[in-house]
Protein backbone atom coordinates (compact mmCIF):
# COMPACT_ATOMS: atom_id res chain seq x y z
CA UNK A 1 0.00 0.00 0.00
CA UNK A 2 1.40 3.41 -0.97
CA UNK A 3 2.14 5.59 2.02
CA UNK A 4 1.91 8.88 0.10
CA UNK A 5 -1.73 9.28 1.10
CA UNK A 6 -1.44 13.07 1.47
CA UNK A 7 -0.32 13.43 -2.13
CA UNK A 8 -2.58 10.97 -3.90
CA UNK A 9 -5.80 11.48 -1.98
CA UNK A 10 -5.75 14.14 0.73
CA UNK A 11 -4.55 17.03 -1.47
CA UNK A 12 -6.86 16.03 -4.29
CA UNK A 13 -10.05 15.67 -2.27
CA UNK A 14 -9.39 18.36 0.33
CA UNK A 15 -8.71 21.05 -2.28
CA UNK A 16 -11.71 19.85 -4.30
CA UNK A 17 -14.00 19.95 -1.27
CA UNK A 18 -12.91 23.47 -0.25
CA UNK A 19 -13.34 24.70 -3.80
CA UNK A 20 -16.68 22.91 -4.02
CA UNK A 21 -17.94 24.81 -0.97
CA UNK A 22 -16.85 28.09 -2.58
CA UNK A 23 -18.66 27.18 -5.80
CA UNK A 24 -21.84 26.34 -3.88
CA UNK A 25 -21.63 29.66 -2.03
CA UNK A 26 -21.23 31.48 -5.35
CA UNK A 27 -24.18 29.64 -6.91
CA UNK A 28 -26.40 30.34 -3.90
CA UNK A 29 -25.41 34.01 -3.90
CA UNK A 30 -26.18 34.56 -7.58
CA UNK A 31 -28.67 31.84 -8.59
CA UNK A 32 -30.76 31.21 -5.47
CA UNK A 33 -34.17 31.38 -7.27
CA UNK A 34 -33.19 28.71 -9.81
CA UNK A 35 -31.73 26.42 -7.15
CA UNK A 36 -34.74 26.94 -4.89
CA UNK A 37 -37.05 25.83 -7.71
CA UNK A 38 -35.31 22.43 -7.80
CA UNK A 39 -36.00 21.87 -4.10
CA UNK A 40 -39.44 23.53 -4.29
CA UNK A 41 -38.65 25.98 -1.51
CA UNK A 42 -38.71 29.75 -1.09
CA UNK A 43 -34.98 30.33 -0.65
CA UNK A 44 -32.22 27.78 -0.16
CA UNK A 45 -29.75 30.58 0.54
CA UNK A 46 -31.75 31.98 3.45
CA UNK A 47 -32.20 28.50 4.88
CA UNK A 48 -28.45 27.77 4.73
CA UNK A 49 -27.54 31.14 6.30
CA UNK A 50 -30.12 30.82 9.06
CA UNK A 51 -28.91 27.30 9.80
CA UNK A 52 -25.23 28.23 9.88
CA UNK A 53 -25.73 31.34 12.01
CA UNK A 54 -28.44 30.65 14.53
CA UNK A 55 -29.77 33.52 16.67
CA UNK A 56 -30.11 32.12 20.15
CA UNK A 57 -31.51 35.01 22.15
CA UNK A 58 -32.14 38.72 22.13
CA UNK A 59 -31.50 41.35 24.82
CA UNK A 60 -33.07 44.79 24.67
CA UNK A 61 -31.84 47.85 26.54
CA UNK A 62 -34.79 50.18 27.02
CA UNK A 63 -32.65 53.11 28.06
CA UNK A 64 -30.16 54.81 25.73
CA UNK A 65 -26.68 53.40 26.26
CA UNK A 66 -23.40 54.80 25.02
CA UNK A 67 -21.89 52.13 22.76
CA UNK A 68 -18.39 53.15 23.86
CA UNK A 69 -19.26 52.13 27.39
CA UNK A 70 -20.91 48.86 26.37
CA UNK A 71 -18.70 45.86 27.11
CA UNK A 72 -19.75 42.48 25.69
CA UNK A 73 -17.69 39.33 26.14
CA UNK A 74 -17.09 37.51 22.84
CA UNK A 75 -15.73 34.01 22.57
CA UNK A 76 -17.39 31.57 20.16
CA UNK A 77 -20.24 33.94 19.29
CA UNK A 78 -20.86 37.18 17.46
CA UNK A 79 -22.82 40.08 18.99
CA UNK A 80 -24.94 41.99 16.52
CA UNK A 81 -25.86 45.46 17.83
CA UNK A 82 -28.84 47.28 16.38
CA UNK A 83 -29.61 50.86 17.40
CA UNK A 84 -33.21 51.88 17.90
CA UNK A 85 -34.91 55.10 19.12
CA UNK A 86 -35.08 53.95 22.73
CA UNK A 87 -31.69 52.28 23.10
CA UNK A 88 -29.88 49.21 21.83
CA UNK A 89 -30.87 45.69 20.88
CA UNK A 90 -28.27 42.92 20.97
CA UNK A 91 -28.62 39.52 19.34
CA UNK A 92 -26.32 36.63 20.13
CA UNK A 93 -25.58 34.66 16.98
CA UNK A 94 -23.86 31.31 17.49
CA UNK A 95 -22.00 29.35 14.83
CA UNK A 96 -23.71 26.00 14.18
CA UNK A 97 -21.02 23.33 13.92
CA UNK A 98 -23.41 20.66 12.63
CA UNK A 99 -24.52 22.96 9.82
CA UNK A 100 -20.90 23.68 8.93
CA UNK A 101 -20.23 19.95 8.67
CA UNK A 102 -23.31 19.61 6.46
CA UNK A 103 -22.05 22.34 4.13
CA UNK A 104 -18.65 20.63 3.98
CA UNK A 105 -20.34 17.36 3.03
CA UNK A 106 -22.26 19.25 0.34
CA UNK A 107 -18.95 20.60 -0.97
CA UNK A 108 -17.53 17.07 -1.08
CA UNK A 109 -20.64 15.78 -2.85
CA UNK A 110 -20.46 18.60 -5.39
CA UNK A 111 -16.78 17.79 -5.99
CA UNK A 112 -17.57 14.10 -6.45
CA UNK A 113 -20.39 14.73 -8.91
CA UNK A 114 -18.36 17.31 -10.84
CA UNK A 115 -15.36 14.98 -11.17
CA UNK A 116 -17.48 12.64 -13.28
CA UNK A 117 -15.76 14.32 -16.22
CA UNK A 118 -12.38 12.98 -15.08
CA UNK A 119 -13.87 9.55 -14.40
CA UNK A 120 -15.26 9.41 -17.94
CA UNK A 121 -11.94 10.47 -19.50
CA UNK A 122 -10.14 7.94 -17.30
CA UNK A 123 -12.48 5.19 -18.53
CA UNK A 124 -11.95 5.94 -22.22
CA UNK A 125 -8.28 6.93 -21.90
CA UNK A 126 -7.09 4.25 -24.31
CA UNK A 127 -9.30 5.81 -27.00
CA UNK A 128 -7.66 9.21 -26.51
CA UNK A 129 -4.01 8.29 -26.99
CA UNK A 130 -4.04 5.47 -29.53
CA UNK A 131 -4.36 5.85 -33.28
CA UNK A 132 -7.41 4.22 -34.84
CA UNK A 133 -5.37 1.52 -36.63
CA UNK A 134 -3.30 0.48 -33.61
CA UNK A 135 -6.00 0.85 -30.97
CA UNK A 136 -6.36 -2.32 -28.83
CA UNK A 137 -9.63 -3.47 -27.36
CA UNK A 138 -10.42 -1.99 -23.97
CA UNK A 139 -10.13 -5.48 -22.46
CA UNK A 140 -6.62 -6.03 -23.89
CA UNK A 141 -5.58 -2.57 -22.73
CA UNK A 142 -6.53 -3.25 -19.11
CA UNK A 143 -5.11 -6.76 -19.27
CA UNK A 144 -1.71 -5.50 -20.41
CA UNK A 145 -1.86 -2.72 -17.84
CA UNK A 146 -2.53 -5.17 -15.01
CA UNK A 147 0.42 -7.31 -16.11
CA UNK A 148 2.72 -4.29 -16.10
CA UNK A 149 1.54 -3.26 -12.65
CA UNK A 150 2.12 -6.80 -11.37
CA UNK A 151 5.73 -6.54 -12.50
CA UNK A 152 6.43 -3.59 -10.20
CA UNK A 153 7.18 -5.90 -7.27
CA UNK A 154 9.94 -7.65 -9.26
CA UNK A 155 11.29 -4.88 -11.47
CA UNK A 156 12.54 -1.67 -9.83
CA UNK A 157 12.52 0.14 -13.17
CA UNK A 158 8.81 -0.57 -13.63
CA UNK A 159 8.19 0.53 -10.04
CA UNK A 160 9.96 3.85 -10.60
CA UNK A 161 8.19 4.40 -13.91
CA UNK A 162 4.77 3.81 -12.36
CA UNK A 163 5.66 6.08 -9.44
CA UNK A 164 6.69 8.84 -11.84
CA UNK A 165 3.54 8.87 -13.94
CA UNK A 166 1.33 8.49 -10.86
CA UNK A 167 2.98 11.55 -9.36
CA UNK A 168 2.18 13.59 -12.47
CA UNK A 169 -1.30 12.21 -12.90
CA UNK A 170 -2.48 12.56 -9.31
CA UNK A 171 -1.40 16.18 -9.08
CA UNK A 172 -3.01 16.72 -12.45
CA UNK A 173 -6.16 15.10 -11.06
CA UNK A 174 -6.30 17.73 -8.31
CA UNK A 175 -6.33 20.55 -10.86
CA UNK A 176 -8.63 18.53 -13.11
CA UNK A 177 -11.19 18.27 -10.30
CA UNK A 178 -11.16 22.05 -9.83
CA UNK A 179 -11.60 22.52 -13.58
CA UNK A 180 -14.45 19.98 -13.60
CA UNK A 181 -16.22 21.87 -10.81
CA UNK A 182 -16.02 25.08 -12.85
CA UNK A 183 -17.29 23.30 -15.99
CA UNK A 184 -20.17 21.68 -14.09
CA UNK A 185 -21.15 25.02 -12.52
CA UNK A 186 -20.97 26.70 -15.95
CA UNK A 187 -23.24 24.04 -17.47
CA UNK A 188 -25.66 24.22 -14.52
CA UNK A 189 -25.97 27.98 -14.99
CA UNK A 190 -26.44 27.80 -18.74
CA UNK A 191 -29.04 25.04 -18.49
CA UNK A 192 -30.85 26.95 -15.72
CA UNK A 193 -30.20 24.07 -13.31
CA UNK A 194 -32.33 21.79 -15.46
CA UNK A 195 -32.99 18.46 -13.79
CA UNK A 196 -32.77 16.67 -17.17
CA UNK A 197 -29.22 17.92 -17.67
CA UNK A 198 -28.27 16.72 -14.17
CA UNK A 199 -29.69 13.26 -14.99
CA UNK A 200 -27.69 13.18 -18.24
CA UNK A 201 -24.56 14.08 -16.28
CA UNK A 202 -25.21 11.19 -13.88
CA UNK A 203 -25.89 8.82 -16.80
CA UNK A 204 -22.51 9.60 -18.39
CA UNK A 205 -20.86 8.79 -15.07
CA UNK A 206 -22.81 5.53 -14.89
CA UNK A 207 -21.16 4.56 -18.18
CA UNK A 208 -17.99 3.71 -16.21
CA UNK A 209 -19.92 1.08 -14.25
CA UNK A 210 -20.95 -0.54 -17.54
CA UNK A 211 -17.33 -0.65 -18.74
CA UNK A 212 -16.19 -2.09 -15.40
CA UNK A 213 -18.87 -4.78 -15.54
CA UNK A 214 -17.90 -5.74 -19.12
CA UNK A 215 -14.25 -6.06 -18.06
CA UNK A 216 -15.30 -8.29 -15.17
CA UNK A 217 -17.30 -10.54 -17.50
CA UNK A 218 -14.35 -10.70 -19.93
CA UNK A 219 -12.05 -11.75 -17.11
CA UNK A 220 -14.36 -14.60 -16.11
CA UNK A 221 -14.69 -15.77 -19.70
CA UNK A 222 -10.93 -15.63 -20.43
CA UNK A 223 -8.73 -18.66 -19.84
CA UNK A 224 -6.26 -16.56 -17.89
N, C-alpha and C positions, 0 to 999 in steps of 0.2 A: 504493500500500500504506500502511495506517495505521501511523504510527510509535508510537502509544500502546499498545505491546505489553504493558507492565507493567500497564496498567489493564484491558485487554480479555482478556488470557490469563494473565499471570503471577499476578496477585492471585487470580483465580478458581481456577486449578488448584493453586497453591501452598497456599492456605488449605484447599482441599478435600482435598489430599493429607495435610497435617498432621492435619486433623480425622479423616480416614479412618484414619490410624495409631492415633489415640487411640481411635476406635471399635473397631478390631480388638483393641487391648489390653484394652479393657473387656469385649468379648465373650469373649476368651480367659480373662480372670480370673474371669468369672462363669458361662460356659457351655461350659467346656472339654470335658466329656463329650459333649455334643450335637455339637459341632464335630468332635471326634475320631471320632465314629461315621461322619461323612461320608467321612473319609479312611481309615477302617478302621485306626486306629492307637490306641495306648494313651493318649497325651496329646500333643496338638499344642502345648499351652502349655509343657510341659517341654522339648519339642524346640526350640521357638523360643528359650527362655531359655538352654538349654545351647549353642545355636549362637551366640547373641549374645555370651554371656560364657563364653569357653572357658578352662578351667583348664589351664594349660600345664605346671606342675610343682608339686612339693610338697617342702618342706624341713622336717625334723623336728629339734627340739632335744631331746636326750635328757636334758639336765640342766635343772633349774628355772632360768628366766631372769626377771629383773625386767622387766616390760613397760615401765617408765619408762626403763630403760636401753637398750631395744631401739631401734635406729635403722634404718629401712628406707627406701631411696630410692624415691620414687614419681614416675613421670612419666606414661606413657600406660597405666599398669596399676593395679590395685587389689590391696592385700594383705589377705587375709582371715586373721585370727589366731584360732585355736581353742586354748583351754586344755585340757590333759589332765593326768592325775595325775603324769606324769613330766616335764612341761615344756610347750613350746609347739609347735604345728604351724602353719606358714604355707603358704598356697596363693596362687600368683600367677595372677590372673584377668585375661586380656587381652580388650580389646574387639575384636570381630570386625567389621571394616569391611565386608567382603563381605556378611555377614549383615544389617548395618544397611541397606545398599543394597537388599537383598532385601525387607526389611520396608517400606522406603519405596516400592518398586515395588508391594508388596501394598496399601499405602495408596492409591496412585494407581489401581490396578485396582479397589479397592473404591469409590473416588470415582466412577470412570467408570461402573461398573455401577449404582451408586445413582442417578446423574444421569439414568438412563433416564426417570425421571418427568418431568424438564424437557424432554427430547427429545420425548417423547410429546405434552406440552402445546404445545411449539413446533410440532409437525407439524400439530396440529388447531386451531391458534390462531384461524383464521378462523371456526371453529364456535363459539368461546367468546364472541366479541365482535360477532357479527352477529345480528340478529333472524332468525327462521325465514323470513319473507316476503322479506326483502331479501338473504338469504345467497347470495353468488355461488358458482359451482363452485370447487373447490380449484385447478383449472387456471387459471381466469380471475383468481383472487386472486393467484397467483404471477406470472402474466403481467403484470398491472397493477403489481405490486410491482417487477418487474424493469425495467419502463419508467421508473418513478419513480426507481429507483436509477441508471439510466443518465443521467438528467437532472442528476444532482449535479455532473457535470463542467462543465455549461453554466450552471446556475442556482445562484447562491450561497445563495439562500434555501432551496432544497431541500437543499443540502449542510449548512447549519446545522441544519435540522430533523432530518435523519438523524443528525447528530452528537449532537444533544440526546437523542433517544430511545435511541440506542445507549449513551450514557453512563448513562442510567437503567437500561436493561435489563441491561447487562453487570454493573453493580454488584449489581443484583437477582439476576442469575444466580449470583453468588458466594454470596449468602445462601441462594438456592434450592438450591444444591448441598449446603450444610450441612444444610438441612432435609430434603432427599431422603435423605441418609445416615442421619439419625435415623429417618425413616420406614421405610427399608429394614431397619435394625437392629431396629426395633420389630416389623416383620412377620416377620423371621427368627426372633426370639425366640418370638413367639406362634404360629408354625407349626412350632416345634421344629426349625428348620433343615431343613425338608422339601425334598428335592431336587425334588419336583414343583412346589412353589411357585417355586423358583429358576428352573426351566425356563419356567414361565408368565411370570415377570418378564422373562426373555430374549426370549420370544416377543412380548410387548408392544413391546419395543424394536425387534424385527425389523420391526414394522409400519411404521416410518418408511422402511425400505428399500423396502417395497412401494409406498408413496406416492411416493417419489423415482423409482422405476422407471416408474410410471404417468405422472408428469409428463414424464419423458424421452420416453416413447412418444407422448404428446400433442404434444410439441414437434416430433417428427419428422413426425407426421401433419398438423400445421397448415401453412397456406400461408406463414405468417410467424411 
